Amino acid sequence: MAEFETSGGSSGEKTRGRTTIADGVVATIAGIAIRETEGVHSVGRGASKAIGAVAGRVGGSSGGGRGVKVEVGEKQTAVDVDIEVEYGIPIHELADKVRAHVTDAVETMTGLEVVEININVFDVHVPGDDDEEDDADSGRSSARVQ
């Protein structure tokens, strides 16, 4: 959790208060920036991916940080994320874009320095595979159980 003391503007003035930024806030900002990057199909694995997909369809839900882990210090932050990429996108270029978007969003909104963004590409999404897998699964199920 990051904490900042806000001064009145010129040196020597009293502190006007403290601002605390929760880790979840940084994770949400990073998650939104990642999802907005063209070529990223989904963020997170397993349960966090499924919850994020459902949350994305439900209006007003705040699941932006699902699948994103952050470590926040007083002045710096590090981000770890698992992503599924779209087929045909150069992964090394996509990783550079994700890092640029996350760094820009987090540093602009929080004032924290982003020192590290670890990206784990766990899968490639091939358009049309989702429908074919469902059909194949239902065909297998009915053939195995009689």
C-alpha positions in Angstrom: 0.0 0.0 0.0 1.4 3.4 -1.0 1.1 6.4 1.2 1.8 10.0 0.3 1.8 13.1 2.3 0.4 16.2 0.6 1.8 19.6 1.3 0.3 23.0 0.8 2.5 23.7 -2.2 5.5 25.7 -1.1 8.2 24.3 1.1 7.9 24.9 4.8 4.0 24.7 4.8 2.3 22.1 6.9 1.2 18.8 5.6 -2.4 18.8 4.4 -3.0 15.1 4.8 -2.2 11.6 3.7 -3.2 9.7 0.6 -3.2 5.9 0.7 -3.5 3.9 -2.5 -4.5 0.2 -1.9 -2.9 -2.6 -3.8 -6.2 -3.5 -5.3 -6.4 0.0 -6.9 -3.1 -0.5 -8.6 -4.2 -4.0 -9.7 -7.4 -2.6 -11.2 -5.7 0.1 -13.1 -3.1 -2.3 -14.5 -5.8 -4.9 -15.3 -7.9 -2.3 -17.3 -4.8 -1.2 -19.2 -3.9 -4.8 -20.0 -7.5 -5.6 -21.2 -7.5 -2.5 -23.4 -4.4 -3.6 -25.2 -5.3 -4.9 -28.7 -4.2 -8.5 -29.0 -4.9 -9.6 -25.4 -7.8 -12.1 -25.4 -8.1 -12.6 -21.7 -6.4 -12.0 -18.4 -5.9 -14.6 -15.7 -6.3 -18.3 -15.6 -9.0 -20.7 -14.4 -11.4 -19.2 -11.9 -10.1 -15.6 -12.1 -10.5 -15.8 -15.9 -14.0 -17.1 -15.7 -15.0 -14.6 -13.1 -13.4 -11.8 -15.1 -15.3 -12.9 -18.2 -18.6 -12.9 -16.3 -17.8 -9.6 -14.6 -17.0 -8.0 -18.0 -20.5 -8.9 -19.2 -22.3 -7.5 -16.1 -22.6 -3.7 -16.1 -21.2 -1.8 -13.2 -19.0 -4.7 -11.8 -15.4 -3.9 -10.9 -13.3 -6.9 -11.8 -10.5 -5.0 -13.5 -7.8 -6.3 -11.2 -8.7 -10.0 -11.5 -5.8 -12.1 -12.8 -3.3 -9.3 -11.9 -1.0 -9.4 -8.9 0.8 -6.4 -7.7 3.4 -5.6 -5.1 3.2 -2.0 -4.0 5.8 -0.2 -2.0 6.0 3.4 -0.8 7.1 4.8 -4.2 7.3 1.8 -6.6 5.2 -1.1 -7.8 5.7 -4.3 -9.6 3.0 -6.2 -11.6 2.6 -9.9 -12.5 0.0 -11.0 -15.0 -1.1 -14.1 -16.9 -2.6 -13.4 -20.3 -4.1 -15.3 -23.2 -3.2 -13.7 -26.6 -5.0 -13.7 -29.9 -3.5 -16.0 -32.6 -1.4 -14.1 -35.1 -0.2 -11.4 -32.8 3.6 -11.2 -32.4 3.9 -11.9 -28.6 7.1 -10.0 -28.1 5.5 -6.9 -29.6 2.3 -7.4 -27.6 4.3 -7.7 -24.4 6.0 -4.4 -25.1 2.6 -2.7 -25.7 1.2 -4.2 -22.5 4.2 -2.9 -20.5 3.9 0.6 -22.0 0.1 0.8 -21.4 0.4 -0.4 -17.8 3.3 1.8 -17.0 1.6 4.9 -18.5 -1.7 4.2 -16.7 -0.3 3.3 -13.3 2.3 6.1 -13.2 -0.2 8.7 -14.4 -3.0 7.7 -12.0 -1.0 6.9 -8.9 2.4 8.6 -9.1 4.1 5.3 -8.4 7.1 4.2 -10.4 6.5 0.9 -12.2 9.7 -1.0 -11.8 8.8 -4.4 -13.2 6.0 -6.0 -15.3 6.2 -9.8 -15.6 3.9 -11.2 -18.3 3.2 -14.9 -18.5 1.5 -15.9 -21.8 -0.3 -19.1 -20.9 -2.3 -19.7 -24.1 -3.2 -18.6 -27.6 -6.8 -18.0 -28.5 -7.7 -19.3 -32.0 -11.0 -17.8 -33.2 -13.7 -20.5 -33.6 -12.0 -23.0 -31.3 -14.5 -22.3 -28.5 -17.5 -23.4 -30.5 -15.7 -26.5 -32.0 -14.5 -27.6 -28.5 -18.1 -27.4 -27.1 -19.4 -29.5 -30.1 -16.6 -32.0 -29.7 -17.1 -32.3 -26.0 -20.9 -32.8 -26.3 -20.3 -35.4 -29.0 -17.8 -37.3 -26.9 -20.1 -37.2 -23.9 -23.0 -38.7 -25.6 -20.9 -41.4 -27.3 -19.3 -42.5 -24.0 -22.5 -42.6 -22.0 -25.3 -44.8 -23.3 
